[in-house]
Amino acid sequence: MDPEHPNIEHQPSSVQMQDVMDDAARWQVKIHEHGMMALVDVMPRLVPVGSTADIAIVQAARVSYGEGTKKINEDRGLIRYLLRHRHTTPFEMVEFKFHIAMPIFIARQWIRHRTANVNEYSARYSIVPDAFYHPSAENIRAQSISNRQGGDEPIDPATAQQFLDYLDRCESQYVQYTDLLDKGVSRELARIGLPVNIYTQWYWKCDLHNILHFLSLRMDSHAQQEIRDYASAMFAIIKKIVPITAEAFEDYQLGSEHLTRLELDALRTGKPIETTNKREIDEWQAKQERLGLAPISMES
């Protein structure tokens, strides 16, 4: 009993507990030249010895589903059932807090996922560090013909070098940024001339359900390669904390193929997909190739 708060009863654990982060202050992964992804906290942090943070998902599910979960008599089976059937609420019981350093152009994509708590480094109060994302010539990509958002093919070496020279000129503005600060220009104004490949950082806290949604989009082959690198690093970290959930996620989401009603009808009937939309037709043909199916001709 707490003498200062007599209504609060302290209940010690009846089992031996362990820290899911192995008593470490942070787990950190280096990304690109200046970037990093660091796990700084998890909820639950303490779990019974021999367990993982997956146990919080099972605990929440058994409260919600009650007698119905007795048909699934092991934790792994229950978690796989929940993810397979999109019963997502129990996954919100696990939370991760990351410290991340990334280029501003990646941060602007990332912040579109509005399901996390975020606190970003402020260039109004502090001087932006001299760190830029500068790709190698081999990583400069040509604009994709099929994907308006991205690039997926190498570009000719002369153009790649021209792009690198352009980045050099942009990054050289940092000297003027610091010079103008020294001359009294406010930080909040001086920052506006900096390029978006300069680094920012933030603390990002999110529950597991929404992290999995983030990863399903940002680990996809259509996502920009640079943010994919961050998403892959995040998944590698959480996989150590919730290995059962990570396995199910790989099996049911990363390793899955979604079929629309029109595509299922085409499979059942053996006829072309009932649409005149070229993008839908191209997507269906690509799915047939990935599934190893004989393509259904539009002339069938």
ZARO-65860 format. One record per residue (C-alpha): residue in one letter; residue number from 0; x, y, z. Coordinates in nm, 3 decimals, padded with zeros to 5 digits. Layout:
R  residuo  num       xx       yy       zz
R        A  NUM        X        Y        Z
...
This chain:
R  residuo  num       xx       yy       zz
R        M    0   00.000   00.000   00.000
R        D    1   00.126   00.349  -00.086
R        P    2   00.098   00.565   00.234
R        E    3   00.065   00.886   00.030
R        H    4  -00.204   00.735  -00.194
R        P    5  -00.387   00.473   00.015
R        N    6  -00.639   00.396  -00.260
R        I    7  -00.363   00.278  -00.494
R        E    8  -00.281  -00.088  -00.436
R        H    9   00.062  -00.209  -00.551
R        Q   10   00.044  -00.559  -00.696
R        P   11   00.386  -00.715  -00.754
R        S   12   00.426  -00.948  -01.050
R        S   13   00.394  -01.316  -00.973
R        V   14   00.635  -01.404  -01.256
R        Q   15   00.988  -01.300  -01.341
R        M   16   00.995  -01.014  -01.593
R        Q   17   01.243  -00.913  -01.863
R        D   18   01.306  -00.597  -02.065
R        V   19   01.217  -00.642  -02.434
R        M   20   01.504  -00.405  -02.522
R        D   21   01.756  -00.607  -02.320
R        D   22   01.807  -00.316  -02.075
R        A   23   01.945  -00.097  -02.356
R        A   24   01.879   00.278  -02.371
R        R   25   01.832   00.265  -02.748
R        W   26   01.872   00.040  -03.052
R        Q   27   02.016   00.236  -03.342
R        V   28   02.062   00.165  -03.712
R        K   29   02.262   00.388  -03.948
R        I   30   02.084   00.479  -04.274
R        H   31   02.266   00.638  -04.568
R        E   32   02.555   00.867  -04.478
R        H   33   02.394   01.088  -04.213
R        G   34   02.059   00.925  -04.132
R        M   35   01.961   00.695  -03.848
R        M   36   01.669   00.509  -03.695
R        A   37   01.679   00.454  -03.319
R        L   38   01.426   00.274  -03.103
R        V   39   01.417   00.454  -02.767
R        D   40   01.117   00.298  -02.593
R        V   41   00.846   00.035  -02.623
R        M   42   00.517  -00.037  -02.452
R        P   43   00.506  -00.293  -02.300
R        R   44   00.869  -00.264  -02.193
R        L   45   00.852  -00.550  -01.939
R        V   46   00.714  -00.892  -02.028
R        P   47   00.734  -01.234  -01.860
R        V   48   01.067  -01.408  -01.916
R        G   49   01.053  -01.605  -02.240
R        S   50   00.780  -01.381  -02.388
R        T   51   00.787  -01.092  -02.636
R        A   52   00.577  -00.776  -02.662
R        D   53   00.335  -00.985  -02.873
R        I   54   00.188  -01.088  -02.538
R        A   55   00.013  -00.749  -02.505
R        I   56  -00.179  -00.819  -02.828
R        V   57  -00.294  -01.158  -02.698
R        Q   58  -00.391  -01.007  -02.362
R        A   59  -00.606  -00.739  -02.525
R        A   60  -00.765  -00.981  -02.771
R        R   61  -00.870  -01.223  -02.499
R        V   62  -01.041  -00.942  -02.310
R        S   63  -01.225  -00.834  -02.625
R        Y   64  -01.317  -01.174  -02.762
R        G   65  -01.367  -01.361  -02.435
R        E   66  -01.482  -01.718  -02.481
R        G   67  -01.450  -01.696  -02.858
R        T   68  -01.071  -01.715  -02.847
R        K   69  -01.067  -02.051  -02.670
R        K   70  -01.092  -02.214  -03.012
R        I   71  -00.740  -02.083  -03.081
R        N   72  -00.532  -02.228  -02.803
R        E   73  -00.193  -02.072  -02.866
R        D   74  -00.069  -01.714  -02.884
R        R   75   00.088  -01.746  -03.227
R        G   76  -00.228  -01.888  -03.377
R        L   77  -00.440  -01.613  -03.223
R        I   78  -00.215  -01.332  -03.349
R        R   79  -00.208  -01.479  -03.699
R        Y   80  -00.587  -01.513  -03.691
R        L   81  -00.629  -01.150  -03.583
R        L   82  -00.402  -01.014  -03.855
R        R   83  -00.540  -01.245  -04.122
R        H   84  -00.897  -01.135  -04.051
R        R   85  -00.808  -00.769  -03.994
R        H   86  -00.909  -00.757  -03.628
R        T   87  -00.667  -00.470  -03.572
R        T   88  -00.760  -00.313  -03.236
R        P   89  -00.543  -00.548  -03.022
R        F   90  -00.234  -00.441  -03.217
R        E   91  -00.286  -00.086  -03.090
R        M   92  -00.183  -00.210  -02.743
R        V   93   00.184  -00.215  -02.848
R        E   94   00.361   00.119  -02.902
R        F   95   00.706   00.214  -03.028
R        K   96   00.894   00.542  -02.986
R        F   97   01.168   00.616  -03.239
R        H   98   01.429   00.889  -03.277
R        I   99   01.485   00.936  -03.652
R        A  100   01.716   01.155  -03.860
R        M  101   01.624   01.188  -04.227
R        P  102   01.630   01.436  -04.517
R        I  103   01.346   01.687  -04.518
R        F  104   01.206   01.549  -04.845
R        I  105   01.161   01.211  -04.672
R        A  106   01.010   01.374  -04.363
R        R  107   00.750   01.550  -04.579
R        Q  108   00.638   01.214  -04.723
R        W  109   00.645   01.052  -04.379
R        I  110   00.430   01.315  -04.208
R        R  111   00.140   01.227  -04.438
R        H  112   00.087   00.929  -04.204
R        R  113  -00.117   01.120  -03.948
R        T  114  -00.152   00.843  -03.690
R        A  115   00.162   00.908  -03.483
R        N  116   00.273   01.155  -03.217
R        V  117   00.558   01.361  -03.365
R        N  118   00.793   01.625  -03.231
R        E  119   01.040   01.758  -03.489
R        Y  120   01.366   01.950  -03.454
R        S  121   01.285   02.319  -03.486
R        A  122   01.494   02.535  -03.719
R        R  123   01.323   02.840  -03.565
R        Y  124   01.506   02.778  -03.238
R        S  125   01.820   02.594  -03.347
R        I  126   02.071   02.609  -03.631
R        V  127   02.024   02.336  -03.890
R        P  128   02.328   02.102  -03.892
R        D  129   02.548   02.083  -04.203
R        A  130   02.433   01.739  -04.323
R        F  131   02.282   01.659  -04.664
R        Y  132   02.152   01.351  -04.839
R        H  133   02.373   01.317  -05.146
R        P  134   02.305   01.003  -05.357
R        S  135   02.572   00.829  -05.557
R        A  136   02.560   00.849  -05.937
R        E  137   02.438   00.489  -05.947
R        N  138   02.133   00.578  -05.735
R        I  139   02.008   00.859  -05.959
R        R  140   01.698   00.731  -06.134
R        A  141   01.508   00.828  -06.445
R        Q  142   01.140   00.917  -06.420
R        S  143   00.922   00.607  -06.444
R        I  144   00.689   00.590  -06.742
R        S  145   00.426   00.387  -06.554
R        N  146   00.456   00.554  -06.211
R        R  147   00.409   00.931  -06.211
R        Q  148   00.537   00.957  -05.854
R        G  149   00.871   00.789  -05.889
R        G  150   01.172   00.669  -06.079
R        D  151   01.289   00.314  -06.121
R        E  152   01.554   00.298  -06.395
R        P  153   01.914   00.427  -06.403
R        I  154   01.975   00.744  -06.600
R        D  155   02.264   00.809  -06.838
R        P  156   02.595   00.897  -06.661
R        A  157   02.623   01.247  -06.808
R        T  158   02.281   01.348  -06.677
R        A  159   02.356   01.182  -06.340
R        Q  160   02.669   01.393  -06.307
R        Q  161   02.475   01.706  -06.404
R        F  162   02.230   01.630  -06.123
R        L  163   02.514   01.582  -05.872
R        D  164   02.664   01.915  -05.976
R        Y  165   02.324   02.075  -05.922
R        L  166   02.313   01.930  -05.567
R        D  167   02.663   02.064  -05.500
R        R  168   02.547   02.413  -05.588
R        C  169   02.236   02.380  -05.369
R        E  170   02.436   02.254  -05.073
R        S  171   02.689   02.536  -05.110
R        Q  172   02.414   02.772  -04.995
R        Y  173   02.470   02.646  -04.641
R        V  174   02.770   02.877  -04.609
R        Q  175   02.547   03.176  -04.691
R        Y  176   02.287   03.047  -04.443
R        T  177   02.536   03.055  -04.154
R        D  178   02.684   03.386  -04.272
R        L  179   02.341   03.550  -04.270
R        L  180   02.273   03.410  -03.923
R        D  181   02.596   03.568  -03.806
R        K  182   02.479   03.899  -03.954
R        G  183   02.158   03.888  -03.752
R        V  184   01.897   03.734  -03.985
R        S  185   01.647   03.538  -03.777
R        R  186   01.672   03.158  -03.781
R        E  187   01.308   03.126  -03.885
R        L  188   01.379   03.324  -04.205
R        A  189   01.733   03.209  -04.279
R        R  190   01.619   02.846  -04.298
R        I  191   01.380   02.900  -04.590
R        G  192   01.661   02.901  -04.848
R        L  193   01.793   02.558  -04.748
R        P  194   01.735   02.265  -04.986
R        V  195   01.507   01.976  -04.891
R        N  196   01.794   01.725  -04.890
R        I  197   01.923   01.874  -04.564
R        Y  198   01.859   01.659  -04.259
R        T  199   01.597   01.703  -03.991
R        Q  200   01.511   01.474  -03.701
R        W  201   01.216   01.392  -03.484
R        Y  202   01.073   01.168  -03.216
R        W  203   00.796   00.953  -03.362
R        K  204   00.563   00.743  -03.141
R        C  205   00.306   00.514  -03.297
R        D  206   00.104   00.204  -03.214
R        L  207   00.178  -00.125  -03.389
R        H  208  -00.143  -00.132  -03.594
R        N  209  -00.060   00.199  -03.760
R        I  210   00.307   00.110  -03.795
R        L  211   00.210  -00.198  -03.994
R        H  212  -00.005   00.019  -04.221
R        F  213   00.289   00.259  -04.266
R        L  214   00.523  -00.030  -04.347
R        S  215   00.281  -00.190  -04.594
R        L  216   00.288   00.133  -04.797
R        R  217   00.650   00.240  -04.750
R        M  218   00.809  -00.103  -04.800
R        D  219   00.611  -00.148  -05.121
R        S  220   00.808  -00.148  -05.446
R        H  221   00.619   00.166  -05.560
R        A  222   00.747   00.370  -05.263
R        Q  223   01.051   00.594  -05.309
R        Q  224   01.370   00.398  -05.249
R        E  225   01.501   00.637  -04.985
R        I  226   01.195   00.605  -04.760
R        R  227   01.190   00.231  -04.825
R        D  228   01.536   00.217  -04.666
R        Y  229   01.394   00.374  -04.349
R        A  230   01.086   00.151  -04.349
R        S  231   01.301  -00.162  -04.388
R        A  232   01.519  -00.052  -04.096
R        M  233   01.209   00.007  -03.882
R        F  234   01.071  -00.336  -03.966
R        A  235   01.404  -00.502  -03.881
R        I  236   01.388  -00.337  -03.537
R        I  237   01.026  -00.413  -03.449
R        K  238   01.071  -00.770  -03.573
R        K  239   01.290  -00.830  -03.266
R        I  240   01.022  -00.693  -03.032
R        V  241   00.709  -00.852  -03.185
R        P  242   00.843  -01.147  -03.389
R        I  243   00.510  -01.333  -03.409
R        T  244   00.328  -01.028  -03.546
R        A  245   00.615  -00.956  -03.786
R        E  246   00.599  -01.309  -03.921
R        A  247   00.223  -01.282  -03.978
R        F  248   00.268  -00.941  -04.142
R        E  249   00.520  -01.086  -04.387
R        D  250   00.288  -01.378  -04.465
R        Y  251  -00.041  -01.190  -04.498
R        Q  252   00.052  -00.839  -04.612
R        L  253   00.404  -00.809  -04.749
R        G  254   00.380  -01.147  -04.919
R        S  255   00.021  -01.113  -05.037
R        E  256  -00.155  -01.010  -05.355
R        H  257  -00.484  -00.820  -05.340
R        L  258  -00.740  -00.902  -05.607
R        T  259  -01.033  -00.674  -05.688
R        R  260  -01.386  -00.800  -05.759
R        L  261  -01.330  -00.742  -06.131
R        E  262  -01.009  -00.945  -06.121
R        L  263  -01.176  -01.229  -05.933
R        D  264  -01.457  -01.232  -06.191
R        A  265  -01.198  -01.254  -06.469
R        L  266  -01.035  -01.549  -06.292
R        R  267  -01.366  -01.730  -06.246
R        T  268  -01.489  -01.677  -06.601
R        G  269  -01.161  -01.688  -06.793
R        K  270  -01.270  -01.369  -06.968
R        P  271  -01.091  -01.033  -06.988
R        I  272  -01.137  -00.794  -06.699
R        E  273  -01.452  -00.588  -06.745
R        T  274  -01.303  -00.240  -06.765
R        T  275  -01.176  -00.004  -07.031
R        N  276  -00.941   00.171  -06.788
R        K  277  -00.588   00.116  -06.918
R        R  278  -00.426   00.137  -06.574
R        E  279  -00.660  -00.130  -06.434
R        I  280  -00.588  -00.353  -06.732
R        D  281  -00.212  -00.307  -06.694
R        E  282  -00.231  -00.378  -06.320
R        W  283  -00.429  -00.697  -06.382
R        Q  284  -00.177  -00.816  -06.639
R        A  285   00.107  -00.748  -06.394
R        K  286  -00.072  -00.943  -06.120
R        Q  287  -00.122  -01.238  -06.354
R        E  288   00.252  -01.242  -06.421
R        R  289   00.338  -01.229  -06.050
R        L  290   00.091  -01.510  -05.978
R        G  291   00.228  -01.722  -06.260
R        L  292  -00.108  -01.730  -06.440
R        A  293  -00.151  -01.758  -06.815
R        P  294  -00.255  -01.406  -06.925
R        I  295  -00.618  -01.362  -07.024
R        S  296  -00.615  -01.181  -07.357
R        M  297  -00.840  -00.879  -07.405
R        E  298  -00.942  -01.039  -07.733
R        S  299  -01.072  -01.353  -07.562
